[in-house]
């Protein structure tokens, strides 16, 4: 698989809707919109190339009507590294592998990728336990909902590695980080290196979340 195909597999979610950054005067701005269209590998390639910003909805209903989640993501937007580090450390203590992304504007996203999809309720509960363990008020957890009414799709999350070939260097955003510890966030991790690490050690057994 190429990088776009791998990203499509890892960040799988709802297949009939996605988020897309709005282009204005030839530039991709900070706003976004929902697009009701099939999620394809081509969209992931455009995201990686910087032609658009892609957001994926993490949840969908299985054949039994249960809301499932392919992954979870917490948003730490206070600019306090201690909060991001504390949440990631709490997840690690629960044997849940955290992936820290330096987000596009400020703060960090803390991601979790189970080996198999889990119930949205269980994914949210795992993050809530981690928040409680460090006595941090529960803020934004994706999926944001444990149930969806007919017609609702939930909330999408913008993916990392937008325009990844140009978005490089020590201050690069929308990249996962390596070498982070209590003293700091470490350094950006190249997409190829992160995909390799993901395959080797970075998934979490779904049983640990359920």
Backbone as ProteinMPNN parsed JSONL, in Angstrom:
{"seq_chain_A": "XXXXXXXXXXXXXXXXXXXXXXXXXXXXXXXXXXXXXXXXXXXXXXXXXXXXXXXXXXXXXXXXXXXXXXXXXXXXXXXXXXXXXXXXXXXXXXXXXXXXXXXXXXXXXXXXXXXXXXXXXXXXXXXXXXXXXXXXXXXXXXXXXXXXXXXXXXXXXXXXXXXXXXXXXXXXXXXXXXXXXXXXXXXXXXXXXXXXXXXXXXXXXXXXXX", "coords_chain_A": {"N_chain_A": [[0.832, -1.204, 0.0], [0.411, 2.285, -0.697], [1.154, 5.515, 0.868], [-1.243, 7.023, 1.064], [-3.201, 5.034, 0.847], [-2.621, 3.564, 3.143], [-3.185, 5.488, 5.13], [-5.916, 5.746, 4.677], [-6.82, 3.276, 5.52], [-6.034, 3.232, 8.236], [-7.284, 5.514, 9.356], [-9.942, 4.945, 9.013], [-13.484, 5.362, 8.98], [-16.686, 6.754, 9.133], [-18.192, 6.212, 5.993], [-19.668, 7.594, 4.109], [-19.715, 10.323, 4.344], [-17.688, 13.242, 4.838], [-15.367, 15.639, 6.231], [-14.288, 18.782, 4.948], [-11.863, 21.216, 4.321], [-12.553, 24.59, 3.573], [-11.938, 26.215, 0.55], [-10.753, 29.431, -0.252], [-10.373, 32.042, -2.402], [-8.368, 30.643, -3.688], [-6.886, 29.705, -1.581], [-6.626, 27.451, 1.182], [-8.63, 27.725, 3.867], [-9.336, 28.164, 7.437], [-11.867, 27.395, 8.014], [-14.428, 24.847, 7.747], [-16.402, 22.263, 6.149], [-19.169, 19.992, 5.925], [-19.272, 17.261, 3.723], [-21.304, 15.308, 1.853], [-20.442, 12.593, 0.564], [-18.82, 9.769, -0.959], [-16.115, 8.435, 0.88], [-12.935, 8.278, -0.271], [-9.768, 6.835, -1.3], [-8.514, 8.652, -2.91], [-9.206, 11.132, -1.818], [-7.709, 11.114, 0.53], [-5.181, 11.176, -0.62], [-5.209, 13.716, -1.792], [-5.312, 15.232, 0.508], [-2.798, 14.63, 1.682], [-1.201, 15.719, -0.271], [-1.737, 18.363, 0.028], [-3.76, 19.607, -1.336], [-6.264, 19.808, -0.307], [-7.917, 19.934, 2.904], [-8.63, 17.217, 4.919], [-11.233, 15.827, 6.834], [-12.351, 13.264, 9.009], [-15.161, 11.368, 10.024], [-15.425, 9.557, 12.969], [-17.264, 7.556, 13.645], [-19.858, 5.075, 13.093], [-22.879, 3.183, 12.493], [-23.168, -0.226, 13.298], [-24.343, -3.432, 11.998], [-26.08, -4.211, 13.948], [-27.05, -1.908, 14.898], [-25.475, -0.544, 16.706], [-23.429, 2.106, 17.763], [-20.276, 2.483, 16.508], [-16.699, 2.941, 16.838], [-13.772, 3.722, 15.061], [-11.436, 4.813, 15.942], [-10.073, 6.943, 18.527], [-9.867, 10.334, 19.752], [-8.499, 12.92, 21.594], [-8.64, 16.396, 22.286], [-6.357, 18.709, 23.22], [-6.225, 21.919, 23.874], [-5.112, 23.973, 25.326], [-2.565, 24.882, 25.272], [-0.873, 23.946, 27.195], [1.65, 21.896, 27.801], [1.932, 20.072, 29.859], [-0.613, 19.062, 30.318], [-1.233, 17.611, 27.976], [0.846, 15.743, 28.047], [0.281, 14.522, 30.512], [-2.235, 13.319, 30.014], [-1.577, 11.532, 27.939], [0.247, 9.928, 29.297], [-1.393, 8.815, 31.263], [-3.105, 7.272, 29.664], [-1.212, 5.47, 28.676], [-0.607, 4.12, 31.049], [-2.867, 2.657, 31.269], [-2.416, 0.739, 29.466], [-2.989, 1.55, 26.918], [-1.988, 2.646, 23.86], [-0.778, 5.818, 23.259], [-0.87, 8.359, 20.744], [0.657, 11.265, 19.999], [-0.193, 14.217, 18.465], [0.944, 17.248, 17.16], [-1.2, 19.817, 16.904], [-2.916, 21.785, 14.332], [-3.137, 24.531, 14.891], [-2.905, 25.279, 17.666], [-1.838, 23.61, 20.627], [-2.476, 20.041, 21.156], [-3.361, 16.86, 19.75], [-4.456, 13.82, 21.067], [-4.286, 10.627, 20.114], [-5.855, 7.39, 19.722], [-5.659, 4.093, 18.553], [-7.464, 1.342, 18.106], [-7.119, -2.233, 17.623], [-9.294, -3.377, 16.457], [-12.52, -2.042, 15.539], [-14.378, -0.422, 18.175], [-17.111, -0.061, 20.529], [-18.542, 3.174, 20.526], [-19.199, 4.224, 22.996], [-17.461, 2.837, 24.707], [-14.969, 3.744, 23.821], [-15.077, 6.48, 24.451], [-15.37, 6.253, 27.208], [-12.898, 5.176, 27.987], [-11.147, 7.324, 27.5], [-12.264, 9.166, 29.267], [-11.712, 7.987, 31.731], [-8.934, 8.232, 31.744], [-8.649, 11.037, 31.762], [-9.81, 11.512, 34.298], [-7.976, 10.239, 35.926], [-5.803, 11.941, 36.027], [-6.902, 14.081, 37.12], [-7.998, 16.053, 35.47], [-10.267, 18.239, 33.972], [-12.723, 16.847, 31.892], [-12.559, 17.409, 28.511], [-12.65, 18.011, 25.108], [-13.499, 15.097, 23.523], [-13.238, 12.818, 20.984], [-14.892, 10.089, 19.572], [-17.538, 12.484, 19.919], [-20.08, 11.876, 20.672], [-22.187, 9.326, 22.071], [-24.403, 8.227, 21.065], [-26.352, 8.565, 18.08], [-28.862, 10.322, 16.391], [-31.223, 9.556, 13.727], [-30.017, 10.738, 10.654], [-28.028, 12.286, 11.78], [-24.463, 12.708, 11.877], [-22.391, 13.074, 13.558], [-19.231, 14.377, 14.699], [-16.495, 15.489, 12.793], [-12.918, 14.901, 12.589], [-10.033, 16.68, 11.806], [-7.412, 15.406, 9.85], [-3.982, 14.348, 10.509], [-0.831, 15.248, 8.914], [-1.334, 16.825, 6.638], [-0.413, 18.09, 3.509], [2.185, 16.993, 3.665], [4.79, 16.782, 2.614], [5.75, 19.353, 2.304], [5.223, 20.401, 4.759], [7.273, 20.397, 7.032], [10.155, 20.11, 9.217], [11.358, 21.319, 12.467], [9.246, 22.705, 13.696], [6.961, 21.881, 12.551], [3.479, 21.365, 12.042], [0.424, 19.434, 12.556], [1.5, 16.882, 12.629], [2.587, 13.73, 13.914], [4.371, 13.143, 16.996], [7.65, 12.383, 18.233], [9.8, 11.081, 20.786], [8.823, 12.45, 22.969], [8.444, 13.652, 26.331], [8.229, 14.31, 29.872], [9.457, 16.748, 29.916], [9.125, 17.97, 27.461], [7.699, 18.172, 24.094], [9.115, 16.761, 22.203], [10.01, 15.837, 18.878], [8.824, 16.398, 15.476], [7.474, 13.627, 13.672], [8.298, 11.93, 10.788], [6.035, 11.084, 8.141], [6.349, 8.548, 6.858], [7.95, 7.24, 8.753], [6.204, 7.246, 10.947], [4.122, 5.612, 9.985], [5.481, 3.215, 9.802], [6.125, 2.742, 12.51], [3.545, 2.542, 13.53], [2.65, 0.157, 12.388], [4.368, -1.583, 13.641], [4.3, -1.3, 16.526], [2.26, 0.313, 17.498], [-0.519, 0.0, 17.803], [-3.499, -0.575, 19.747], [-4.806, -3.178, 21.669], [-8.132, -4.061, 21.139], [-9.547, -5.23, 23.192], [-8.528, -4.11, 25.502], [-9.685, -1.651, 25.574], [-12.371, -2.14, 25.607]], "CA_chain_A": [[0.0, 0.0, 0.0], [1.1, 3.559, -0.597], [0.833, 6.256, 2.088], [-2.664, 7.393, 1.076], [-3.968, 3.822, 1.137], [-2.413, 3.239, 4.546], [-3.946, 6.453, 5.915], [-7.335, 5.408, 4.518], [-7.076, 2.107, 6.364], [-5.853, 3.567, 9.653], [-8.268, 6.505, 9.77], [-11.27, 4.566, 8.521], [-14.603, 5.805, 9.81], [-17.9, 6.834, 8.323], [-17.765, 6.117, 4.596], [-20.513, 8.335, 3.174], [-19.577, 11.758, 4.6], [-16.39, 13.647, 5.351], [-15.167, 17.063, 6.378], [-13.354, 19.332, 3.977], [-11.561, 22.626, 4.507], [-13.115, 25.435, 2.526], [-10.963, 27.015, -0.184], [-11.183, 30.799, -0.506], [-9.379, 32.757, -3.211], [-7.256, 29.755, -3.974], [-6.213, 29.269, -0.368], [-7.435, 26.631, 2.086], [-8.76, 28.453, 5.115], [-9.53, 27.422, 8.672], [-13.23, 26.903, 8.091], [-14.637, 23.53, 7.168], [-17.793, 21.941, 5.873], [-19.5, 18.587, 5.727], [-19.529, 16.875, 2.345], [-21.936, 13.987, 1.81], [-19.913, 11.88, -0.6], [-18.031, 8.602, -0.592], [-14.741, 8.668, 1.309], [-12.073, 7.495, -1.152], [-8.327, 7.002, -1.127], [-8.133, 9.876, -3.614], [-9.323, 12.243, -0.878], [-6.54, 11.052, 1.401], [-4.028, 11.628, -1.392], [-5.303, 15.172, -1.911], [-4.946, 15.759, 1.825], [-1.355, 14.518, 1.835], [-0.588, 16.622, -1.246], [-2.039, 19.736, 0.383], [-4.794, 20.174, -2.209], [-7.442, 20.016, 0.533], [-7.796, 19.402, 4.252], [-9.639, 16.17, 5.071], [-11.693, 15.434, 8.156], [-13.059, 11.984, 8.995], [-16.07, 11.064, 11.129], [-14.923, 8.288, 13.494], [-18.292, 6.589, 14.046], [-20.919, 4.587, 12.206], [-23.685, 2.135, 13.124], [-22.986, -1.563, 12.738], [-25.583, -4.087, 11.564], [-26.961, -4.324, 15.11], [-27.471, -0.568, 15.287], [-24.596, -0.019, 17.746], [-22.502, 3.106, 17.254], [-18.914, 1.993, 16.629], [-15.639, 3.914, 16.595], [-12.534, 3.153, 14.541], [-10.335, 5.415, 16.687], [-10.468, 8.008, 19.438], [-8.958, 11.478, 19.702], [-8.761, 14.002, 22.541], [-8.072, 17.667, 21.851], [-5.818, 19.558, 24.286], [-5.992, 23.193, 23.182], [-4.777, 24.992, 26.319], [-1.139, 25.212, 25.118], [-0.134, 23.446, 28.352], [2.191, 20.581, 27.49], [1.736, 19.184, 31.002], [-1.91, 18.394, 30.17], [-1.105, 16.609, 26.921], [1.718, 14.691, 28.551], [-0.424, 13.812, 31.57], [-3.273, 12.46, 29.438], [-0.912, 10.443, 27.232], [0.828, 9.037, 30.302], [-2.499, 8.079, 31.886], [-3.513, 6.242, 28.71], [-0.158, 4.447, 28.67], [-0.76, 3.332, 32.268], [-4.004, 1.76, 31.019], [-1.964, -0.108, 28.352], [-3.508, 2.105, 25.673], [-0.89, 3.362, 23.218], [-1.16, 7.153, 22.809], [-0.149, 9.004, 19.658], [0.496, 12.704, 20.203], [-0.049, 15.037, 17.264], [0.925, 18.698, 17.323], [-2.333, 20.206, 16.07], [-2.581, 22.75, 13.284], [-3.104, 25.917, 15.351], [-2.3, 25.284, 18.994], [-2.146, 22.415, 21.404], [-2.152, 18.703, 20.707], [-4.366, 15.807, 19.684], [-4.0, 12.533, 21.59], [-5.035, 9.621, 19.359], [-5.801, 5.974, 20.101], [-6.072, 3.254, 17.437], [-7.657, -0.058, 18.496], [-6.887, -3.209, 16.569], [-10.606, -3.557, 15.835], [-13.451, -1.011, 16.02], [-15.019, -0.652, 19.465], [-18.283, 0.773, 20.717], [-18.219, 4.575, 20.808], [-19.313, 4.394, 24.438], [-16.25, 2.323, 25.331], [-13.861, 4.628, 23.486], [-15.211, 7.69, 25.259], [-15.148, 5.892, 28.607], [-11.464, 5.023, 28.206], [-10.547, 8.659, 27.607], [-12.761, 9.791, 30.497], [-10.949, 7.412, 32.847], [-7.604, 8.841, 31.708], [-8.81, 12.404, 32.254], [-10.061, 11.479, 35.737], [-6.771, 9.785, 36.614], [-4.895, 13.078, 36.237], [-7.753, 15.136, 37.681], [-8.148, 17.102, 34.466], [-11.651, 18.271, 33.499], [-12.927, 16.24, 30.584], [-12.836, 18.408, 27.491], [-13.114, 17.459, 23.835], [-13.171, 13.716, 23.2], [-13.876, 12.291, 19.776], [-16.203, 10.626, 19.198], [-18.169, 13.359, 20.902], [-21.4, 11.345, 21.024], [-22.315, 7.881, 22.242], [-25.556, 7.855, 20.245], [-26.692, 9.507, 17.022], [-30.217, 10.201, 15.86], [-31.247, 9.445, 12.267], [-29.615, 11.951, 9.958], [-26.828, 12.849, 12.39], [-23.218, 12.021, 11.529], [-21.398, 13.316, 14.599], [-18.228, 15.418, 14.452], [-15.286, 14.979, 12.155], [-11.625, 15.362, 13.079], [-9.067, 16.898, 10.733], [-6.341, 14.42, 9.935], [-2.603, 14.839, 10.465], [0.007, 15.114, 7.725], [-1.764, 17.594, 5.472], [0.704, 18.676, 2.756], [3.27, 16.547, 4.539], [6.114, 16.958, 2.033], [6.163, 20.733, 2.547], [5.033, 20.687, 6.176], [8.349, 19.672, 7.697], [10.97, 20.942, 10.095], [11.119, 21.12, 13.901], [8.021, 23.343, 14.158], [5.857, 21.405, 11.705], [2.228, 21.024, 12.713], [-0.336, 18.321, 11.998], [2.373, 15.712, 12.557], [2.792, 13.022, 15.169], [5.616, 13.506, 17.649], [8.462, 11.312, 18.78], [10.747, 11.524, 21.802], [8.198, 13.326, 23.96], [8.533, 13.247, 27.727], [7.683, 15.324, 30.77], [10.123, 18.026, 29.688], [8.749, 18.601, 26.207], [6.955, 17.39, 23.118], [9.968, 16.034, 21.286], [10.179, 16.331, 17.516], [7.883, 15.843, 14.506], [7.804, 12.315, 13.13], [7.995, 11.809, 9.365], [4.891, 10.206, 7.872], [6.797, 7.184, 6.618], [8.402, 6.663, 10.021], [5.051, 6.974, 11.798], [3.411, 4.45, 9.446], [6.266, 2.041, 10.191], [5.929, 2.523, 13.948], [2.163, 2.105, 13.722], [2.573, -1.262, 12.049], [5.197, -2.386, 14.536], [4.042, -1.285, 17.974], [1.446, 1.447, 17.938], [-1.937, -0.255, 17.929], [-3.946, -0.992, 21.08], [-5.769, -4.265, 21.626], [-9.498, -3.603, 21.371], [-10.002, -5.77, 24.474], [-8.116, -3.201, 26.576], [-10.606, -0.512, 25.57], [-13.705, -2.647, 25.97]], "C_chain_A": [[0.869, 1.257, 0.0], [0.6, 4.313, 0.632], [-0.646, 6.605, 2.174], [-3.54, 6.188, 1.4], [-3.823, 3.421, 2.596], [-3.207, 4.178, 5.44], [-5.434, 6.138, 5.851], [-7.707, 4.234, 5.406], [-7.038, 2.476, 7.843], [-6.958, 4.496, 10.152], [-9.65, 6.212, 9.201], [-12.34, 5.033, 9.501], [-15.872, 5.755, 8.977], [-17.506, 6.936, 6.853], [-18.551, 7.0, 3.637], [-20.496, 9.84, 3.393], [-18.171, 12.03, 5.101], [-16.365, 15.156, 5.52], [-14.131, 17.549, 5.385], [-13.13, 20.807, 4.262], [-12.042, 23.421, 3.3], [-12.008, 26.252, 1.88], [-11.55, 28.387, -0.475], [-10.066, 31.526, -1.224], [-8.133, 31.92, -3.442], [-6.51, 29.245, -2.766], [-7.168, 28.451, 0.494], [-7.455, 27.3, 3.44], [-8.976, 27.555, 6.305], [-10.939, 26.868, 8.799], [-13.354, 25.531, 7.461], [-16.109, 23.271, 6.954], [-17.944, 20.435, 5.72], [-19.806, 18.353, 4.259], [-20.105, 15.472, 2.363], [-21.544, 13.295, 0.505], [-19.027, 10.751, -0.099], [-16.607, 9.003, -0.212], [-13.833, 7.724, 0.517], [-10.603, 7.731, -0.82], [-7.847, 8.262, -1.827], [-8.216, 11.089, -2.692], [-8.133, 12.271, 0.08], [-5.293, 11.528, 0.661], [-4.035, 13.14, -1.548], [-4.93, 15.846, -0.594], [-3.423, 15.743, 1.998], [-0.612, 15.462, 0.899], [-0.832, 18.094, -0.923], [-3.091, 20.394, -0.489], [-6.088, 20.451, -1.46], [-7.105, 19.524, 1.932], [-8.935, 18.443, 4.505], [-9.953, 15.916, 6.529], [-12.523, 14.168, 8.062], [-13.943, 11.865, 10.235], [-15.699, 9.684, 11.677], [-15.972, 7.202, 13.699], [-19.265, 6.227, 12.935], [-21.684, 3.511, 12.962], [-23.398, 0.788, 12.468], [-24.348, -2.189, 12.434], [-26.574, -4.291, 12.71], [-27.431, -2.966, 15.617], [-26.626, 0.056, 16.387], [-23.617, 0.969, 17.116], [-21.072, 2.664, 17.563], [-17.919, 3.105, 16.316], [-14.38, 3.19, 16.118], [-11.32, 3.638, 15.314], [-10.91, 6.467, 17.622], [-9.439, 9.119, 19.399], [-9.399, 12.531, 20.705], [-8.023, 15.249, 22.081], [-7.648, 18.48, 23.074], [-5.434, 20.886, 23.645], [-5.637, 24.326, 24.14], [-3.342, 25.502, 26.186], [-0.311, 24.798, 26.327], [0.35, 22.029, 28.05], [1.946, 19.602, 28.629], [0.41, 18.43, 30.898], [-1.85, 17.301, 29.111], [-0.26, 15.439, 27.401], [1.005, 13.855, 29.618], [-1.469, 12.863, 31.021], [-2.643, 11.274, 28.71], [-0.328, 9.431, 28.212], [-0.246, 8.202, 30.99], [-2.996, 6.973, 30.963], [-2.494, 5.11, 28.667], [-0.273, 3.536, 29.887], [-1.924, 2.351, 32.165], [-3.692, 0.772, 29.903], [-2.608, 0.284, 27.025], [-2.409, 2.971, 25.061], [-1.348, 4.726, 22.737], [-0.278, 7.624, 21.654], [-0.399, 10.5, 19.806], [0.786, 13.435, 18.902], [0.0, 16.507, 17.675], [-0.137, 19.235, 16.362], [-2.013, 21.427, 15.221], [-2.478, 24.184, 13.785], [-2.447, 26.06, 16.72], [-2.642, 23.976, 19.674], [-1.813, 21.119, 20.696], [-3.421, 17.859, 20.609], [-3.728, 14.529, 20.224], [-4.879, 11.454, 20.97], [-4.855, 8.23, 19.969], [-6.37, 5.154, 18.948], [-6.231, 1.809, 17.901], [-7.439, -0.995, 17.313], [-8.164, -3.524, 15.808], [-11.514, -2.441, 16.333], [-14.098, -1.414, 17.335], [-16.266, 0.223, 19.555], [-17.855, 2.193, 21.085], [-18.27, 4.857, 22.301], [-18.036, 3.967, 25.141], [-15.046, 3.223, 25.048], [-13.912, 5.894, 24.333], [-14.917, 7.396, 26.734], [-13.661, 5.758, 28.905], [-10.789, 6.38, 28.362], [-11.002, 9.354, 28.885], [-12.009, 9.278, 31.718], [-9.565, 8.041, 32.902], [-7.649, 10.282, 32.196], [-8.968, 12.416, 33.775], [-8.801, 11.108, 36.51], [-5.807, 10.93, 36.883], [-5.658, 14.302, 36.741], [-7.832, 16.351, 36.755], [-9.596, 17.096, 33.986], [-11.759, 17.702, 32.085], [-13.332, 17.306, 29.581], [-13.267, 17.703, 26.21], [-12.581, 16.054, 23.619], [-13.926, 13.344, 21.94], [-13.77, 10.783, 19.776], [-16.838, 11.437, 20.33], [-19.498, 12.818, 21.392], [-21.357, 9.837, 21.159], [-23.519, 7.345, 21.488], [-25.765, 8.942, 19.197], [-28.124, 9.25, 16.564], [-30.153, 10.053, 14.344], [-30.911, 10.783, 11.607], [-28.387, 12.617, 10.537], [-25.594, 12.032, 11.982], [-22.143, 12.213, 12.582], [-20.472, 14.454, 14.229], [-17.001, 14.808, 13.8], [-14.04, 15.569, 12.808], [-10.701, 15.533, 11.883], [-7.867, 15.987, 10.94], [-4.959, 15.066, 9.969], [-2.001, 14.678, 9.072], [-0.57, 15.751, 6.469], [-0.536, 18.25, 4.826], [2.03, 18.288, 3.4], [4.664, 16.742, 3.942], [6.654, 18.367, 2.255], [6.101, 21.085, 4.033], [6.059, 19.895, 6.983], [9.152, 20.635, 8.563], [10.571, 20.793, 11.546], [9.82, 21.726, 14.409], [6.804, 22.913, 13.337], [4.647, 21.031, 12.546], [1.489, 19.948, 11.925], [0.582, 17.13, 11.711], [2.397, 15.037, 13.922], [4.193, 13.315, 15.687], [6.336, 12.276, 18.174], [9.417, 11.897, 19.821], [10.148, 12.448, 22.849], [8.362, 12.737, 25.366], [8.015, 14.389, 28.587], [8.278, 16.706, 30.52], [9.701, 18.709, 28.395], [8.182, 17.627, 25.201], [7.819, 16.646, 22.112], [10.019, 16.674, 19.92], [9.14, 15.715, 16.591], [8.396, 14.523, 13.926], [7.379, 12.261, 11.669], [6.868, 10.808, 9.138], [5.322, 8.763, 7.669], [7.244, 6.496, 7.889], [7.224, 6.35, 10.932], [4.285, 5.755, 11.303], [4.153, 3.166, 9.812], [6.057, 1.718, 11.668], [4.518, 2.011, 14.237], [2.053, 0.604, 13.468], [3.301, -2.128, 13.071], [4.656, -2.447, 15.965], [2.898, -0.392, 18.412], [-0.06, 1.222, 17.948], [-2.249, -0.757, 19.35], [-4.968, -2.116, 20.925], [-7.162, -3.751, 21.969], [-10.02, -4.086, 22.715], [-9.62, -4.854, 25.645], [-9.013, -1.987, 26.673], [-11.999, -0.957, 25.998], [-13.721, -3.211, 27.383]], "O_chain_A": [[1.931, 1.287, 0.621], [-0.268, 3.824, 1.356], [-1.245, 6.494, 3.244], [-4.512, 6.309, 2.145], [-4.791, 2.986, 3.221], [-3.837, 3.735, 6.4], [-6.138, 6.248, 6.855], [-8.795, 4.207, 5.98], [-7.914, 2.076, 8.61], [-7.503, 4.293, 11.237], [-10.43, 7.128, 8.94], [-12.109, 5.087, 10.709], [-16.092, 4.816, 8.211], [-16.581, 7.673, 6.51], [-18.162, 7.15, 2.478], [-21.199, 10.567, 2.691], [-17.537, 11.168, 5.71], [-17.236, 15.863, 5.014], [-13.209, 16.818, 5.023], [-14.086, 21.565, 4.427], [-11.944, 22.97, 2.158], [-11.229, 26.907, 2.572], [-12.702, 28.501, -0.894], [-8.946, 31.618, -0.72], [-7.006, 32.415, -3.398], [-5.593, 28.435, -2.901], [-8.368, 28.721, 0.533], [-6.418, 27.43, 4.092], [-8.823, 26.337, 6.214], [-11.183, 25.97, 9.605], [-12.471, 25.105, 6.717], [-16.962, 23.966, 7.505], [-16.991, 19.713, 5.429], [-20.509, 19.141, 3.626], [-19.456, 14.542, 2.842], [-22.229, 13.406, -0.512], [-18.548, 10.773, 1.035], [-15.974, 9.809, -0.894], [-13.957, 6.504, 0.63], [-10.248, 8.699, -0.147], [-6.877, 8.88, -1.39], [-7.377, 11.985, -2.78], [-7.615, 13.341, 0.398], [-4.445, 12.204, 1.243], [-2.989, 13.779, -1.448], [-4.305, 16.906, -0.587], [-2.834, 16.74, 2.416], [0.47, 15.949, 1.227], [-0.214, 18.974, -1.522], [-3.301, 21.604, -0.401], [-6.916, 21.238, -1.918], [-6.134, 18.793, 2.128], [-10.097, 18.807, 4.325], [-9.052, 15.802, 7.36], [-13.316, 14.014, 7.134], [-13.534, 12.212, 11.343], [-15.663, 8.722, 10.91], [-15.619, 6.042, 13.905], [-19.46, 6.976, 11.977], [-21.193, 2.984, 13.961], [-23.385, 0.672, 11.242], [-25.383, -1.543, 12.598], [-27.761, -4.515, 12.477], [-28.121, -2.876, 16.633], [-27.011, 1.08, 16.95], [-23.045, 0.697, 16.061], [-20.702, 2.492, 18.724], [-18.241, 4.075, 15.63], [-13.974, 2.18, 16.693], [-10.291, 2.964, 15.346], [-12.081, 6.834, 17.522], [-8.278, 8.889, 19.058], [-10.543, 12.984, 20.672], [-6.915, 15.166, 21.55], [-8.491, 18.891, 23.872], [-4.423, 20.967, 22.947], [-5.83, 25.498, 23.82], [-2.94, 26.43, 26.887], [0.827, 25.242, 26.479], [-0.437, 21.083, 28.042], [1.768, 18.41, 28.382], [0.315, 17.285, 31.34], [-2.353, 16.197, 29.32], [-0.613, 14.28, 27.185], [1.112, 12.629, 29.626], [-1.591, 11.732, 31.491], [-3.11, 10.143, 28.842], [-0.399, 8.223, 27.984], [-0.037, 7.022, 31.269], [-3.277, 5.864, 31.417], [-2.861, 3.936, 28.626], [-0.064, 2.327, 29.784], [-1.968, 1.346, 32.874], [-4.575, 0.05, 29.441], [-2.753, -0.543, 26.124], [-1.953, 3.928, 25.687], [-2.23, 4.8, 21.881], [0.914, 7.32, 21.603], [-1.544, 10.948, 19.743], [1.86, 13.296, 18.316], [-0.832, 16.954, 18.464], [0.01, 19.119, 15.146], [-0.954, 22.035, 15.377], [-1.79, 24.992, 13.161], [-1.538, 26.87, 16.899], [-3.625, 23.32, 19.329], [-0.998, 21.08, 19.774], [-4.413, 18.112, 21.292], [-2.594, 14.199, 19.877], [-6.072, 11.374, 21.261], [-3.858, 7.938, 20.629], [-7.437, 5.473, 18.423], [-5.231, 1.112, 18.074], [-7.559, -0.596, 16.154], [-8.113, -3.9, 14.637], [-11.311, -1.934, 17.436], [-14.339, -2.595, 17.584], [-16.451, 1.138, 18.752], [-16.919, 2.387, 21.862], [-17.474, 5.643, 22.815], [-17.573, 4.642, 26.06], [-14.207, 3.441, 25.921], [-12.892, 6.325, 24.87], [-14.289, 8.203, 27.419], [-13.207, 6.184, 29.967], [-9.958, 6.566, 29.25], [-10.215, 10.056, 29.52], [-11.704, 10.043, 32.632], [-9.07, 8.353, 33.985], [-6.781, 10.705, 32.96], [-8.343, 13.223, 34.463], [-8.578, 11.601, 37.616], [-5.068, 10.896, 37.868], [-5.125, 15.411, 36.781], [-7.747, 17.5, 37.188], [-10.108, 16.037, 33.623], [-10.973, 18.046, 31.201], [-14.318, 18.017, 29.774], [-14.174, 16.871, 26.244], [-11.371, 15.84, 23.541], [-15.138, 13.544, 21.856], [-12.68, 10.241, 19.96], [-16.695, 11.124, 21.512], [-19.996, 13.257, 22.428], [-20.603, 9.155, 20.466], [-23.641, 6.136, 21.293], [-25.398, 10.098, 19.407], [-28.536, 8.105, 16.377], [-29.138, 10.388, 13.735], [-31.462, 11.823, 11.968], [-27.756, 13.433, 9.865], [-25.678, 10.822, 11.772], [-21.089, 11.581, 12.51], [-20.869, 15.387, 13.532], [-16.529, 13.745, 14.204], [-14.099, 16.596, 13.486], [-10.595, 14.64, 11.042], [-7.375, 15.821, 12.056], [-4.785, 16.196, 9.512], [-2.587, 14.058, 8.185], [-0.326, 15.275, 5.36], [0.273, 18.881, 5.507], [2.886, 19.136, 3.649], [5.634, 16.856, 4.691], [7.863, 18.562, 2.379], [6.833, 21.954, 4.506], [5.743, 18.848, 7.547], [8.856, 21.828, 8.625], [9.536, 20.193, 11.835], [9.326, 21.308, 15.456], [5.74, 23.525, 13.43], [4.778, 20.453, 13.624], [1.859, 19.598, 10.805], [0.452, 16.462, 10.685], [2.246, 15.691, 14.954], [5.086, 13.686, 14.926], [5.718, 11.267, 18.514], [9.793, 13.067, 19.742], [10.879, 13.154, 23.544], [8.411, 11.522, 25.56], [7.424, 15.337, 28.07], [7.673, 17.718, 30.871], [9.9, 19.915, 28.246], [8.179, 16.416, 25.419], [7.284, 15.957, 21.242], [10.066, 17.899, 19.799], [8.624, 14.634, 16.874], [9.596, 14.34, 13.72], [6.219, 12.521, 11.351], [6.757, 9.811, 9.851], [4.726, 7.851, 8.243], [6.961, 5.316, 8.096], [7.22, 5.325, 11.613], [3.84, 4.942, 12.113], [3.527, 2.145, 10.098], [5.84, 0.563, 12.034], [4.329, 1.145, 15.091], [1.435, -0.123, 14.246], [2.902, -3.263, 13.335], [4.565, -3.527, 16.548], [2.589, -0.344, 19.602], [-0.813, 2.185, 18.091], [-1.383, -1.285, 20.046], [-5.897, -2.003, 20.125], [-7.344, -3.077, 22.983], [-10.856, -3.417, 23.323], [-10.311, -4.829, 26.664], [-9.1, -1.359, 27.727], [-12.714, -0.219, 26.676], [-14.76, -3.678, 27.85]]}, "name": "protein", "num_of_chains": 1, "seq": "XXXXXXXXXXXXXXXXXXXXXXXXXXXXXXXXXXXXXXXXXXXXXXXXXXXXXXXXXXXXXXXXXXXXXXXXXXXXXXXXXXXXXXXXXXXXXXXXXXXXXXXXXXXXXXXXXXXXXXXXXXXXXXXXXXXXXXXXXXXXXXXXXXXXXXXXXXXXXXXXXXXXXXXXXXXXXXXXXXXXXXXXXXXXXXXXXXXXXXXXXXXXXXXXXX"}
